Amino acid sequence: MNKYQQSIQEELDLHQMTKDEARQEVRAFLDEAETLGYKKIRIITGKGIHSESGVGVLNSYVKELLDNAGYKYCNAKYNEGGEGAIDVSIR
């Protein structure tokens, strides 16, 4: 195990949210994480398997928001949500 690996300090679950709701929640969550001095957070988007189309839309949408804001991120480990969760490094 990497002794420098940071653990997740807080999570935001976006299940059942629209893109507009998710955008507002993600922005507020990132602001709060920065204010509280967090180093690593997780945003749970889900994989979309229960959506009407069976395809998730929030994961790619949130990644676009993070890209535009200059955050570094990666998918969570497989046993921690995999492609349905995004681990974000706070600046």
ROZASE-226244 format. One line per 3 residues: number of its first residue (from 1); for each residue x, y, z of N, C-alpha, C, CB. Coordinates in nm, 3 decimals, decimal comma. Glycine has a CB too. Layout:
NUM) X Y Z X Y Z X Y Z X Y Z | ...
//
This chain:
1) 0,085 -0,118 0,000 0,000 0,000 0,000 0,089 0,124 0,000 -0,096 0,000 0,123 | 0,052 0,220 -0,076 0,126 0,345 -0,087 0,102 0,429 0,038 0,085 0,423 -0,214 | 0,210 0,459 0,113 0,192 0,534 0,237 0,152 0,679 0,212 0,320 0,530 0,318
4) 0,165 0,726 0,088 0,127 0,862 0,054 -0,013 0,872 -0,005 0,228 0,920 -0,042 | -0,076 0,759 -0,025 -0,209 0,759 -0,084 -0,307 0,829 0,011 -0,256 0,614 -0,114 | -0,388 0,916 -0,042 -0,484 0,990 0,039 -0,618 0,919 0,039 -0,499 1,134 -0,011
7) -0,682 0,917 0,153 -0,813 0,856 0,161 -0,920 0,961 0,128 -0,838 0,796 0,302 | -1,034 0,913 0,090 -1,146 0,999 0,055 -1,197 1,065 0,183 -1,260 0,918 -0,017 | -1,211 1,195 0,181 -1,253 1,267 0,300 -1,403 1,297 0,303 -1,177 1,395 0,311
10) -1,466 1,298 0,186 -1,610 1,325 0,180 -1,663 1,276 0,045 -1,641 1,477 0,200 | -1,792 1,240 0,043 -1,855 1,192 -0,081 -1,981 1,273 -0,111 -1,889 1,042 -0,069 | -2,009 1,283 -0,239 -2,134 1,344 -0,287 -2,200 1,242 -0,379 -2,108 1,481 -0,361
13) -2,325 1,208 -0,350 -2,398 1,110 -0,431 -2,498 1,182 -0,521 -2,471 1,006 -0,340 | -2,482 1,167 -0,650 -2,567 1,236 -0,748 -2,679 1,149 -0,803 -2,482 1,286 -0,861 | -2,697 1,029 -0,751 -2,804 0,943 -0,801 -2,937 1,017 -0,804 -2,816 0,816 -0,715
16) -3,013 0,995 -0,909 -3,147 1,051 -0,929 -3,149 1,201 -0,960 -3,230 1,025 -0,807 | -3,034 1,262 -0,982 -3,030 1,405 -1,012 -3,028 1,430 -1,162 -2,909 1,471 -0,947 | -3,080 1,546 -1,200 -3,068 1,591 -1,338 -2,931 1,655 -1,356 -3,183 1,692 -1,375
19) -2,897 1,688 -1,479 -2,769 1,756 -1,505 -2,765 1,891 -1,433 -2,748 1,776 -1,655 | -2,874 1,966 -1,438 -2,876 2,097 -1,373 -2,858 2,084 -1,222 -3,008 2,169 -1,404 | -2,929 1,989 -1,162 -2,915 1,967 -1,018 -2,772 1,924 -0,985 -3,015 1,861 -0,969
22) -2,719 1,833 -1,065 -2,583 1,782 -1,042 -2,481 1,894 -1,053 -2,549 1,670 -1,142 | -2,494 1,981 -1,152 -2,400 2,092 -1,170 -2,397 2,180 -1,045 -2,437 2,176 -1,293 | -2,512 2,215 -0,994 -2,520 2,299 -0,874 -2,458 2,229 -0,754 -2,666 2,336 -0,845
25) -2,490 2,102 -0,735 -2,438 2,026 -0,621 -2,287 2,008 -0,630 -2,507 1,890 -0,613 | -2,237 1,979 -0,749 -2,093 1,958 -0,766 -2,017 2,088 -0,738 -2,061 1,908 -0,909 | -2,065 2,197 -0,790 -1,998 2,326 -0,766 -1,994 2,359 -0,617 -2,069 2,439 -0,844
28) -2,107 2,343 -0,550 -2,113 2,371 -0,406 -2,023 2,275 -0,328 -2,258 2,360 -0,356 | -2,020 2,149 -0,368 -1,938 2,048 -0,301 -1,789 2,079 -0,317 -1,969 1,908 -0,357 | -1,749 2,118 -0,436 -1,608 2,153 -0,460 -1,569 2,276 -0,379 -1,584 2,177 -0,610
31) -1,655 2,376 -0,375 -1,628 2,496 -0,296 -1,613 2,461 -0,149 -1,740 2,600 -0,315 | -1,704 2,378 -0,100 -1,699 2,338 0,041 -1,572 2,258 0,071 -1,823 2,254 0,078 | -1,535 2,168 -0,018 -1,415 2,087 0,002 -1,291 2,175 0,008 -1,401 1,983 -0,111
34) -1,285 2,275 -0,078 -1,171 2,367 -0,076 -1,169 2,448 0,054 -1,176 2,463 -0,198 | -1,285 2,497 0,095 -1,295 2,576 0,218 -1,253 2,494 0,340 -1,439 2,628 0,237 | -1,291 2,367 0,343 -1,260 2,281 0,457 -1,120 2,221 0,450 -1,362 2,170 0,467
37) -1,050 2,246 0,340 -0,913 2,197 0,327 -0,900 2,050 0,293 -0,841 2,223 0,452 | -1,004 1,993 0,235 -0,997 1,852 0,193 -0,896 1,837 0,081 -1,135 1,800 0,149 | -0,836 1,720 0,074 -0,740 1,689 -0,032 -0,800 1,597 -0,138 -0,614 1,626 0,027
40) -0,890 1,507 -0,097 -0,947 1,411 -0,191 -1,093 1,384 -0,156 -0,866 1,279 -0,190 | -1,177 1,395 -0,257 -1,320 1,371 -0,241 -1,368 1,275 -0,349 -1,399 1,504 -0,246 | -1,487 1,223 -0,330 -1,546 1,132 -0,429 -1,684 1,184 -0,468 -1,556 0,986 -0,374
43) -1,709 1,182 -0,599 -1,841 1,217 -0,653 -1,899 1,091 -0,714 -1,832 1,334 -0,759 | -2,011 1,046 -0,660 -2,076 0,923 -0,708 -2,180 0,962 -0,812 -2,142 0,843 -0,590 | -2,156 0,917 -0,934 -2,247 0,949 -1,043 -2,337 0,832 -1,080 -2,168 0,993 -1,165
46) -2,297 0,713 -1,045 -2,367 0,594 -1,089 -2,324 0,557 -1,230 -2,519 0,614 -1,083 | -2,362 0,439 -1,270 -2,323 0,389 -1,402 -2,436 0,399 -1,504 -2,278 0,246 -1,392 | -2,554 0,440 -1,458 -2,667 0,456 -1,549 -2,744 0,329 -1,576 -2,619 0,510 -1,676
49) -2,716 0,222 -1,503 -2,783 0,095 -1,533 -2,933 0,096 -1,500 -2,717 -0,017 -1,457 | -2,977 0,190 -1,417 -3,119 0,199 -1,384 -3,188 0,315 -1,456 -3,136 0,215 -1,234 | -3,115 0,383 -1,544 -3,177 0,493 -1,618 -3,265 0,437 -1,729 -3,068 0,587 -1,677
52) -3,350 0,522 -1,782 -3,442 0,478 -1,886 -3,369 0,420 -2,006 -3,530 0,594 -1,931 | -3,258 0,482 -2,044 -3,183 0,435 -2,161 -3,079 0,330 -2,124 -3,116 0,552 -2,229 | -3,053 0,314 -1,994 -2,950 0,219 -1,951 -2,810 0,274 -1,967 -2,962 0,091 -2,028
55) -2,800 0,401 -2,001 -2,671 0,466 -2,021 -2,660 0,585 -1,926 -2,654 0,513 -2,170 | -2,550 0,591 -1,853 -2,530 0,702 -1,761 -2,491 0,829 -1,834 -2,426 0,667 -1,659 | -2,542 0,942 -1,789 -2,507 1,070 -1,850 -2,428 1,158 -1,753 -2,633 1,143 -1,897
58) -2,444 1,134 -1,624 -2,381 1,223 -1,527 -2,231 1,206 -1,518 -2,442 1,202 -1,392 | -2,180 1,085 -1,538 -2,036 1,063 -1,523 -1,957 1,148 -1,620 -2,003 0,915 -1,544 | -1,990 1,140 -1,746 -1,916 1,219 -1,845 -1,943 1,369 -1,826 -1,955 1,176 -1,988
61) -2,063 1,403 -1,785 -2,098 1,543 -1,762 -2,015 1,601 -1,647 -2,247 1,556 -1,733 | -2,005 1,527 -1,537 -1,927 1,574 -1,422 -1,779 1,583 -1,458 -1,947 1,480 -1,302 | -1,729 1,487 -1,533 -1,588 1,492 -1,576 -1,562 1,616 -1,661 -1,550 1,363 -1,655
64) -1,657 1,653 -1,744 -1,644 1,775 -1,824 -1,639 1,899 -1,734 -1,760 1,786 -1,925 | -1,726 1,901 -1,632 -1,724 2,012 -1,536 -1,588 2,021 -1,466 -1,836 1,994 -1,433 | -1,536 1,906 -1,425 -1,407 1,902 -1,356 -1,294 1,946 -1,449 -1,379 1,762 -1,303
67) -1,298 1,901 -1,573 -1,197 1,943 -1,672 -1,199 2,095 -1,689 -1,222 1,874 -1,809 | -1,318 2,149 -1,707 -1,332 2,293 -1,729 -1,284 2,375 -1,610 -1,476 2,327 -1,760 | -1,293 2,318 -1,490 -1,252 2,388 -1,369 -1,106 2,357 -1,331 -1,344 2,351 -1,253
70) -1,041 2,268 -1,408 -0,900 2,240 -1,385 -0,868 2,141 -1,274 -0,831 2,365 -1,356 | -0,963 2,057 -1,237 -0,939 1,957 -1,133 -0,878 1,831 -1,192 -1,069 1,923 -1,060 | -0,796 1,763 -1,112 -0,743 1,631 -1,149 -0,835 1,528 -1,085 -0,593 1,613 -1,102
73) -0,862 1,421 -1,160 -0,954 1,319 -1,112 -0,925 1,185 -1,179 -1,100 1,361 -1,137 | -0,984 1,080 -1,125 -0,978 0,947 -1,186 -1,100 0,868 -1,140 -0,844 0,872 -1,149 | -1,129 0,760 -1,210 -1,237 0,672 -1,165 -1,195 0,610 -1,033 -1,269 0,562 -1,272
76) -1,292 0,584 -0,947 -1,264 0,516 -0,822 -1,217 0,373 -0,851 -1,391 0,516 -0,730 | -1,154 0,312 -0,753 -1,115 0,172 -0,768 -1,240 0,089 -0,791 -1,038 0,121 -0,642 | -1,221 -0,025 -0,856 -1,333 -0,111 -0,894 -1,423 -0,142 -0,774 -1,280 -0,241 -0,954
79) -1,363 -0,177 -0,660 -1,441 -0,216 -0,543 -1,495 -0,095 -0,465 -1,357 -0,302 -0,452 | -1,469 0,026 -0,514 -1,518 0,147 -0,450 -1,609 0,228 -0,543 -1,400 0,233 -0,405 | -1,659 0,166 -0,646 -1,751 0,233 -0,738 -1,709 0,230 -0,883 -1,769 0,373 -0,696
82) -1,580 0,208 -0,907 -1,531 0,199 -1,044 -1,574 0,315 -1,130 -1,577 0,072 -1,107 | -1,629 0,285 -1,246 -1,669 0,389 -1,341 -1,792 0,468 -1,296 -1,697 0,326 -1,475 | -1,851 0,429 -1,184 -1,967 0,502 -1,134 -1,933 0,603 -1,026 -2,067 0,404 -1,080
85) -1,803 0,621 -1,002 -1,759 0,717 -0,900 -1,629 0,782 -0,945 -1,741 0,648 -0,762 | -1,614 0,908 -0,912 -1,497 0,985 -0,955 -1,425 1,036 -0,830 -1,538 1,105 -1,048 | -1,296 1,005 -0,819 -1,213 1,055 -0,711 -1,145 1,183 -0,759 -1,108 0,949 -0,665
88) -1,162 1,290 -0,684 -1,116 1,422 -0,724 -1,009 1,472 -0,626 -1,235 1,522 -0,731 | -0,898 1,519 -0,680 -0,795 1,583 -0,599 -0,826 1,731 -0,591 -0,653 1,559 -0,658 | -0,830 1,782 -0,469 -0,859 1,923 -0,448 -0,729 2,001 -0,447 -0,936 1,945 -0,315
91) -0,729 2,115 -0,511 -0,607 2,194 -0,525 -0,561 2,250 -0,393 -0,627 2,307 -0,622
//
